[in-house]
Structure formats: C-alpha cells, structure tokens
C-alpha cells in the first residue's frame, strides 16, 4: 500500500483543474489533430502526425500522473488548522534571518506544490523539516547548501 502524500486544498484543486483541462480540452484537440494528419496520407513521413502522437503521449502520461497523485493525496485544509502557534504542514511561517536581518515568509506545502519563487517550500526541504513542530519565538538553526542559517520564528499563520 502506498502512503498518503500531503497536499494543500489549493494544490489539490489546481491538480483537478489541470486534469479537467487535459481531459475535456486538450485530449479532443489532439485527437482531431491526429485525424487531420492521418488524412494527409503516408504516416511514415508525416511530421504533423508524429508531433500530434507525441502530444498525445505527453497528455496521456500527465493524466495518469495526476490521477495517481490525487489517489494518493491526503488533502490538508490549512484554514481549519489551529495548532496554537506550532509550525505544521500547510501553515505560513514568517521568520527573521538572524544573520542578515532579512524577513522571510514561507508556506510549507507538498513536494508537487513547492515553488521557492512564490515562497512555497516542500515539507521535505531542510528548512521545513527544521521548522515543523516549532513555535512562535523559537530559533532554529538550519544547515542549507550555503551553510548554517539561524531563523527566528516571528509568526505562524494558518491561512
């Protein structure tokens, strides 16, 4: 049995939207493109046909991948959490980097949702692992590729 993988409600919804797009819009367009390319004759030297088949393969693979992810997902609705200031999956953490004085804000999300550019870090990242179960006011030392960082937890939000 495969273990459940945590994902935020927003992340699960984005996957469902992509799945609907692939099944109801992209798949029919690809099927039409294949039919048109077949109508042009010799398939061995038909670049349009091969491109459409490649698109179909990619789309079907992505559909299968999303179906698998959703079937193994444990959806966590962050807005219903109240961990009394404790850092848990899905929460947003505001921290002060004690070395640089910089304020950093991260949301701890599932691996598939992680995007550091928008402040979403994977629950499996070194920073998230160090933060989980800590409280507002705690200072954590994290070993990251650039060396050690000391981060003080200023605020934990469940939004």
N, C-alpha and C positions, 0 to 999 in steps of 0.2 A: 504494500500500500504506500502510495506517495504522500508525503507530509503536506499539509496545507501551507501555502505561501501567503504571508500577509500582504495586503494591498489596501490602500485607502479607498473609500467610497468613490471619490473623484477619479482615481486611477482606474477603478473597475468600470466606471461609466464611460471613460474615454476609450477603453478597450471595446466595450459593447458598441459604441458609436462607430468605431473603425470596422468592426465586424459587419454591422448593418451596411455600411458604405461598400465594403468589399462584396457582400452577397447580393445586394439589390441594385447597385450601380455599376461597379467595376466589372463583375463577372459577366453580366449581359453584354456590356460593351466589348469585352474581349471575345465572347462567343460570336458576336456579329463580325468583328474584325477577322476572325479565323474563317468564317463562312465567306466573306468577301474575298479573302486571299485565295481560298480554295477555288473560287470561281474563275480566277485568273489562269488556272491551268497547272502546268508542271510544278509540283510541290518541291522537288529537289533543289531547284534554283530560284525559289520564290522567297525573297528576303522578308517580304511582308508577312508571309505565313510563319516563317521561323521566329520573327520578332513577336508576333501575336501568341504563338505557342510558349515562348519564353515568358511573356507577361502572364499567361495563364498559369504556368508552373509557379511563378512567384506568388501570384494572388492565392492560389490554392494552398500553397505552403504556409502563407501568412494566416489564412483562415484556420488551418489546422493548428498552428501555433497559438493563436488567440483562444480558440476553443479549449485547448489544453491548459492554458494559463487560467482561464476563467473556471474550469472544472476543478482546479487545484487551489483556487483562491480562497483565502479567509478574509472577507471584507470587513475592515475596521472603520466604523463611522466615528471620526475624531470628535465631532460635535457632541456626542453622547458620553465622551470620556470625562471623568473627573477624578484624576489621580492625585489630587491635593498637592499640586506643585511638583510632582515627580515626573521625570522625563520618561515617556513611554512611546511606543510606536505611534506615529501619526501626529504627534504634537509638534508645535513650532517652538524652537528654543532660541532666545536672544542671549548672546554671550559677549563678554568683553575679553579680547585677547590681551592678556596682561603684559605681554612683551611689546606689542605695538600700540596698544591703546585703542585699537580698532574694534568697533561693534560689529558682530557677525550674527546673522539670523539664518537658521536652517530649519527646514521641516524634515523630520525623519520619516522616510517612505520606503516602499518595497523596491527591490532591485530594478524592476522594469520601469518604475516611475522616476527614478533618480535622474536629476539634471542639475548639476552644480551651478550652471549659469543662472538658474532661477531660484537657487537656494534650497534645492531638494536633494538630500543626501540619502544614500542607501542605508538601511538598518544594519547592513553588514560592513559598512565602512568603519575604519578605525575610530573616527570621531564619534559616530553614532554609538558604537559599542562602548566607548568610554563614558558617554553621557547617560545611557539607559540606566534607570533606577536612581539617578542622582536627583538632587532637589535644588530649588532656587537658593542661591547663596553659596553652593558648593563650588569648589575649584577642582577642575580635573586636568591632569597632565596627559597629553596625547602624543604618542610617537607617530609622526607623519613622515612622508618621504623627505621633507625639508628639515627634519629634526624634531625636537620636542616643542610642544606648544602648551602653555598654561591658559586655560579658558575658565573664566568665572561665569556661572550661570546667573544671569540677571533676571530673566523671566521665562516662564513656561506657559504657553497658551495652547488651548485645545479648540482650535477653530478650523 
